[in-house]
């Protein structure tokens, strides 16, 4: 059951990421237009191609970086599924699934486009944010945050049951 739960959440996250990219990048043609005002200045679609990791780090050596990051994301995703299936909490399974689904969504981009398609740009209060992100990034961030918050609780529960000492 834990594996099934993780895979369902991973598939949901992956599916929502793919649908958002199909709609915004392809159907609205953001990849050609480059910028669409949605709710300025708070939310806009601004096309960004991330060839590295967060904020474009490691973006040099494009082909090596591209395939290296694909392999790394797949290996980490497999490890998260393996680790997550041993967790007791349903919320840990949800969190693991969100991380995996988001990671695989970005892997898909690297295979399809050669880079991760980022398009969400949020600014506020007179400060223009130059960075973009995507739905997969939201799932990765939310899942990782949940894993961090819940892992302490999971450890306390194990100790209370007399396990893991």
C-alpha positions in Angstrom: 0.0 0.0 0.0 2.8 2.6 0.8 4.3 2.0 -2.7 1.0 2.4 -4.4 0.3 5.6 -2.5 3.7 7.0 -3.4 3.2 6.1 -7.1 -0.3 7.6 -7.2 0.9 10.9 -5.8 4.0 10.9 -8.1 1.8 10.3 -11.1 -0.6 13.1 -10.0 2.2 15.5 -9.6 3.8 14.5 -12.8 0.5 14.7 -14.7 -0.3 18.2 -13.3 3.2 19.4 -14.2 2.9 18.0 -17.8 -0.6 19.5 -18.3 0.6 22.9 -17.1 3.6 22.8 -19.4 1.5 21.7 -22.4 -1.0 24.5 -21.8 1.4 27.3 -21.0 4.6 26.5 -22.9 3.0 24.8 -25.9 -0.6 25.8 -26.4 -0.2 29.4 -25.3 3.1 29.3 -27.2 5.1 30.8 -24.4 8.3 29.2 -25.8 8.0 31.6 -28.8 6.2 34.6 -27.2 8.4 34.6 -24.2 6.2 36.6 -21.8 2.5 36.8 -21.0 1.0 39.1 -18.3 -1.4 37.2 -16.1 -1.9 39.2 -12.9 0.8 41.8 -13.1 3.0 42.3 -11.2 2.2 39.4 -9.0 2.0 36.6 -11.5 3.3 36.5 -15.1 4.4 33.7 -17.5 8.0 34.4 -18.4 9.8 31.7 -20.4 13.0 30.5 -18.9 15.1 27.5 -19.9 17.0 26.1 -16.9 20.0 24.1 -18.1 21.4 23.6 -14.6 19.9 23.3 -11.2 18.4 25.9 -8.9 18.9 29.4 -10.3 20.8 28.1 -13.2 23.7 26.7 -11.2 25.9 24.2 -13.0 24.5 25.3 -16.4 27.9 25.0 -18.2 28.9 21.9 -20.2 25.3 21.6 -21.5 25.1 18.1 -22.8 27.2 16.6 -19.9 25.1 18.6 -17.4 21.8 17.7 -19.0 22.4 13.9 -19.0 24.2 14.0 -15.6 21.2 15.8 -14.0 18.8 13.4 -15.7 20.6 10.4 -14.3 20.9 12.0 -10.8 17.2 12.9 -10.7 16.2 9.3 -11.7 18.6 7.8 -9.1 17.3 10.1 -6.4 13.7 9.4 -7.3 14.3 5.6 -7.1 15.9 6.1 -3.7 13.0 8.3 -2.5 10.5 5.6 -3.6 12.6 2.8 -1.9 12.9 4.9 1.3 9.4 6.2 1.3 7.8 2.7 1.0 9.3 1.9 4.4 7.7 4.9 6.1 4.5 4.4 8.2 2.9 7.8 7.8 0.5 8.3 4.8 1.7 11.9 4.7 5.3 10.7 4.2 4.1 8.7 1.2 2.4 11.8 -0.1 5.5 13.9 0.4 7.7 11.3 -1.3 5.3 11.1 -4.2 5.3 14.8 -4.7 9.1 14.9 -4.8 9.3 12.1 -7.2 6.6 13.4 -9.5 8.1 16.8 -9.6 11.6 15.4 -10.3 10.4 13.2 -13.1 8.5 16.2 -14.6 11.7 18.1 -14.8 13.5 15.0 -16.2 10.9 14.9 -18.9 11.7 18.5 -19.8 15.4 17.8 -20.0 14.8 14.9 -22.4 12.2 16.8 -24.5 13.6 20.3 -24.6 17.2 19.9 -23.4 16.4 22.1 -20.4 13.8 22.5 -17.7 10.9 24.7 -18.9 10.3 27.3 -16.2 7.5 29.8 -16.8 6.0 31.1 -13.5 7.3 34.5 -12.4 6.0 36.1 -9.3 6.9 39.6 -8.1 5.6 41.9 -5.4 5.8 45.2 -3.7 8.0 47.0 -6.3 10.6 44.2 -6.3 10.9 42.5 -9.7 11.8 38.9 -9.4 14.1 37.8 -12.3 13.7 34.1 -11.7 11.1 31.6 -13.0 10.0 28.2 -11.8 7.3 25.6 -12.7 4.7 23.4 -11.2 7.2 20.5 -10.8 9.4 22.8 -8.7 6.4 23.6 -6.4 5.8 19.9 -5.9 9.5 19.2 -5.2 9.6 22.1 -2.7 6.3 21.1 -1.0 7.3 17.4 -0.8 10.7 18.1 0.5 9.3 20.5 3.1 6.8 17.9 4.2 9.5 15.3 4.5 11.6 17.5 6.6 8.7 18.5 8.9 7.3 15.0 9.2 10.6 13.1 9.5 11.1 14.4 13.0 7.6 13.3 13.9 8.1 9.9 12.4 11.3 9.4 14.4 9.6 10.4 17.6 6.8 7.9 16.9 9.3 5.1 16.3 11.1 5.9 19.6 7.7 6.0 21.4 7.0 2.5 20.0 10.5 1.3 21.1 11.8 0.9 17.6 15.1 2.3 16.1 17.1 2.4 19.3 
